[in-house]
Amino acid sequence: MRVIDTADGLTPEALGEVLGVPVTAVRWERVGSGQIGSCYRLRLDCADGVRRRLVAKLAAEDEGARAFLWPVYRAEVAFYRDLAATVKVRTPRCHYGAISADHTRFVLLLDDLHPAVQGDQLAGCAPDRAAAAVANLAGLHGPRWCDPTLLDVPWLKPVGAEDAAQLGEVFGPAVDTFVERFAGRLDDRDARTLREAADAIAAWVVGRPDVFGLVHGDYRLDNLLFGDDGRVTAVDWQTIGLGHPLRDLAYFLGTSLLPDDRAARERDLVGVYHAELERHGVTGYGLDACFDDYRFAALQGPLITVLGCAYGTPTERGDRMFLAMAARSCAAIRALGTLDLI
């Protein structure tokens, strides 16, 4: 399959070939920061007279970054190729996807969901929008809940004891760096909670293995699009993996809602999620067990926040976002008694 490598390759001829529709003209503009890859909004004029709006996702321009980021490229292309049609979560329709043999070059051509609006991680999420987001999340988890065939997908790998030990070795120093970087801006209570989370992370990440499924890994406001009709669409599937599904729910509610809103509405929101799981066919998993797993899963917040900060390119907005996510998720961990469950 043809891999379009750069923006210059987004020609009418190339797009017509991969889409199977003659394209007479194409206009594109770059969108996003391009830290992980390059993203372009396309306007296509086609020979049938129809104008199409697509988003093209390509690998990062820097060759060194590509060599480091190939696992996330493989994951996102494989999600659209192998998994998207087997679940009910709303995602952009993928019109074409291809990746090179070494996984360092890829292309995805996705629906442009304009005028849907991206969520704002800094501003936080209103509870009514959160309800739509957790219902959509259940569409990812429910259809493949504890599905043993997921273990046969070659590019999906559950976390084992060796992986957990390595995570513990990486996460502890990353927390120390995070605390030092934001000294004077990070609350002392949150610094203590982060360090306690680091001590527990290796045991936590392999905990409660009887419940497993697909995990988005970074299900938060900046990776969600909200339509005028109230529907939510999830994007950015580079971190898809196997694990405890409630990690996504705890991460979303813990980092995307303001602490007072989360405390006031989290039982209702977990109830919305649980009802949707049952609608998607999950049985033998009661609401009390679901809420207890939600409490347990809250370490996903500091895990992704700290590692994202450690490996991302520093920006002013990024720093504010990571601080907000750390504060919100640490407050949730303390309120839910998460560390007592590990």
N, C-alpha and C positions, 0 to 999 in steps of 0.2 A: 504494500500500500504506500501511496505517496506521502512523504513527510514534508510539509512546507516549513522551511527552516527559519526564515526571516520575514520581516514585513515586506521587503522587496519581492518576496515570492508570492504575495497575495495578489496575483494578477488575474485578470478575467479568464485567461486560458487555464491556469492552475485550478482556480475555484470551479470553473465549469467542469473540468475533468473529475474532480473529487465529488462534486455534488450531483453530477449527472444531468445538469441543466445548463444549456448554453448561457454564458454570462457575457454581456456586451460592455459593461463598465463597472468599475469598483472604486469606491472612495473609502478611505479609512482614517481613523484618528486613534491615537494612543490613549489608553485610560489606565488608571492605577499607577502605583509606584514602581512596579517591576522588580521588587526585591527577590521574588521566587521565580517569576517568569514574566513574559511580556504579554500584554492584553490589548486588543484592538477592537474598536467598534467599526463594523463594516456596513456600507450601504451598497447593495448590489442591484444593478439593472440587468434583467434577464431577457432573453430573446422572446419569451412568451408574454412580455409586457408587464410582468409582475416585478415589483421592487421588494427586495428582501432585506431584512435587518438581522445581522448576525454578530456574534462576538467570537473573535478568534483568540485562542490561548496558545502561546508558543513558549518554548524554553527561554531561559534567561539569555541575554546577549553575551554575557561573559562566559568563556569556555571553562574557566576554573569553577565557576558557580554551577555550571551544568554537571560537571563531574561529581560535585558534592551532592547535588539535589536530585540525582536520577531516581532515588526511591520514591520521592513524592510525585514525580512525573509518571512513573509506572503505575502508582496507586490510582491517580486520578483518571488516567486513560482506561485502566482496567475496571474501575468502578462503572464508568459509562458503558464499557463493552460487556462486562460480565454480570453486573449486579443491578444496575438501575432498573432494568425491566422486571426484576424479581421482587421489588419492594414497592411501597406505596407513597414514599416520601416525595413531595413535589420538588423537582429539579428542572433546570433548563433542558429542553429537548436537545439531544446531541445529533447533529446532522452528519458529522463525519469525525472520526478519530483515528489517529495513526501514531506509531512511535517507532523509533529506530531500534535495531537489534541490541545496541548497548544502552538503551533507555535515556540517552542524553539529549535527544531531539524528539519533539512531539508536536502535534497539532490537534486541537479540538475546535470544531465549529459548532457553536451553541446558539440557541435562540437568544436574541436581545430582548429582555423582558421590560424594556421601557414601555410605560412610565412608572413601573414599580420602583420603589425608593429603598435604598440601602438603609439598614438600621444604623444607629449611632451608639457605639459602645460607651462613649463618654457620657452621653445624656442619659443612658439607661432606658429601660423598657417599661411602658405602661402595662398594668396587669392584663388588660383586655387583649393587647397584642401578644403578650406572653402566652395567653391561653391558645391562641392560634398557632404559635410557634411550637408549643409542646405537643399539640395535636398532630402537627406535621411530623414532629420527631418520632412519635409513635408509629407513623407510617414507615419509617426506616427500620425500627426495631421489631415490630409485631410480626410481619410476614416471615421473617427468618429467625424467630426467637428460639434459641437453643437448638438450632438446626444443625445436626451433625455433619451434613454435607458441606457446610462452610469450612470444616477442617480439611477438606480435600482440595480446596481452592489453592493452587500452588503459591500464589503471591500473598495470601493471607497467612499470617503466622501468629498463633497465640503466644503471649508472653510466658516464658518459662523461668525456672529458678535462676539460671545463669543470666538471662536478660534482666531479671529483677535486681540481682546483685550489681550488675553494671549500672543500672539506673540509679541505685543508691549511691554508687561511687561518683556519678556525674552530678546528681541533683544536690547533694550536700554542698559542694563547692559553689555550684550555681546560686544557691540560696545565699551563701556568704557574700558572693559578689553583688547580688541584688541588694542585700541589706546595706552593704558598704556604699554602693552607688547612690542609693536614695537616703542616705543618712541625713536626718533633719527633716525629711519629707515623709518618711515611713513611720507610722505610729509604733511605739515600743511594743505594744501588745501584739501587733501584726508581725513584727520581727520575731517575737518569741513563737508565735503560732507557725510561722514559716519554718523555723528551725525544728520545731517539734514534728512538723509534717515531713521534713527531710529525714528525720530519724525513723519515721514509720513507713516511708514510701516503698521500700523493697517488699515488706510484708503486705502492704496494702494492694500493690499492683497485681499480686497473684491471689488475693483474697476472694472468697466466695465464688469459687470456680464453677459451681453447679449451674449458675445462671450466666449465659454468655450469648453473644450475638454481634452484629455489626455495630461499630462505634464510629461516628463521624470524627470525633477527636477534637474538633474546634467549632462546635455548634454554638455560636454566639452572634450578637447583633450585627457585627460588621460582615458576617457571612450569610446574612439573611436579607431577602428582598420582600418588601411588603407592598402588595397590590392595592388598588383602590377598592377592590371587592373584599378586602380583609384577608385574602389568602396569602400564605407565606411560602416562599420558595427558598430552598437551601442551595448554596453554591460552595465552591472551593472544597473539593473532595480529596485533596492531597494527603490528608491525615487519616483516611478511612482504614480501619483495622478491626481486629477481633478483641473483645473484652467484655466487661460487664456493661450492659447497655445503659444502666442508670448513671454511669459516669457522664454521659451526654446531658442527661436531664439535670443532674446536680451542678454541672458546669454552667449550663445555660442560666438556670435560676440563680445560682450563686454569684455569677459575674455580671449578669445583664440587668438584674433588678436592684434598685436601691435597697439597702438592708431593711428599712422599715416596711417597704412594699413586699419584700420577700417574706418577712416574718408574718405579715398580716395575711398573705394570700397563698403561701406555699402549699398548705394542705389542700386547698381547693385546686391548685394547679397540678399537683401530683394526682389528684383525683381525676382531673380532665385527661391527663396522660394515661392513667390506668384504664379508664373507660375506653379510650381509643385502642389500647393494647387488646382488650377483650373483643372489641369490634373487629380487630384484625386476626382474631382466632386464638389468642393466648388464653390458656386455661390453667387452673391449678396454681395460680399466682394471685394471692389476695392483696387487697389494698394495704393492709397493715404490713405485709412483707415488702410491698413496693415502697412504702414510706421508709421502712427501716433500711432498705438497700439505698434509697436516696440519701439518707443520713450518712451511711457508710461511704458513699461514692464521692463525697464533697472534696476529697483531696485532688480531684481532677482540676479544680480551680487553680490552686497554687502551682501544680505541676506544669500545666500548659502556660500559665502566665510567666513563671520564672524562666522556663526554657525558651519561650518565645522571645523574651527580653534578652536572654543571653545570646541567641543566635541571629536576631534581627538587626537591621541597620538602625542605629539610634536616630530618632526624630523627636521634636518637641511634643507633637501629638502622641507619638508612641509612648513616651515616658509618662505622660499624664494618663494614658489609657492603662498601662501596666500597673501604675500605682492605684488607680481606681479598681481594677480587677483584683489586685492583691488585697486591698482593704475590704472589698465586698465579700470575697471568698473566705478570707480569714474570719470575718464576722460570722459568716454562715457556719464555718467549722466549729467555732466556739458555741454558738447558739444550739447547734444540732448535736453537740457532744460526739463528733465524728471520731476523734482520736481515742475515745473510750471504747470504740467498737472494733479496734484493730488489734 
